[in-house]
């Protein structure tokens, strides 16, 4: 296997240890990245939030809800918690209402982190992968017109690891 | 005589080299297997999945989730797993081993929130 003793000593000493160390570091980093990726729920949360907003502002008949205007709030109408948006800034949403003929939105509403929504507007590789956008077409029964609604949502929400078991044993129901 | 001794040295070095490589690869294989199956990964995954289910559920939904995998982990680690929905704090809390746990908040403001862990049938029952 070895051509001479000097070669075998080289193989069994420093060189081999270096190769093992490099392999170990690569594998540990790779496994850590894979585990982080496999438990990343931000895009799923963006999608769930987007769907919840669309279900809230569009009725089953395909019409826009009556109280959708510049003062509309997803916190009051859609049963969405305000603190994750306005205190922790880990979620963001933008709702735009377009008249069928116009390019500029008639109504634009922002909720939560505007920074995240700004990043979601970027294109190409700069666009983060935690954004979700959906376009829906609705009717306005009051004005008898068709509108386009664009809902953009983003999540940067991560959970927390906790130690100790006391708080697990308590809790309640509503 | 000299050649024989030399070849014995080479043989011994080769055997040591192979044994060390086998040991190294076994340690790496063990690490990879354990890294993908540690309780902390399952705690995080279950907490997030349950929270996402709650966020996607319409009011009046009742669901029974099969959590037998969690109980299997608990048996391996000699720990009774905990999956709890803290309705006051809007959190899903999971703990499958003695060392720590994981909590994840759902964004829905629930009017009704009930949950129980059926340890006999190994199911989590959620009413929202």
Interface residues (C-beta under 8 A of the other chain):
Chain A: X1 X2 X5 X8 X9 X11 X12 X16 X20 X23 X24 X27 X28 X31 X32 X35 X38 X39 X41 X44 X45 X48 X49 X51 X52 X75 X79 X80 X81 X84 X91 X157 X159 X160 X161 X162 X163 X164 X165 X167 X168 X169 X171 X172 X173 X174
Chain B: X6 X9 X10 X13 X14 X16 X17 X20 X24 X28 X31 X32 X35 X36 X40 X41 X44 X45 X47 X48 X49 X51 X52 X55 X56 X59 X82 X84 X85 X86 X87 X88 X90 X93 X95 X98 X99 X100 X101 X102 X103 X104 X105 X107 X108 X109 X110 X111 X112 X113 X114 X115
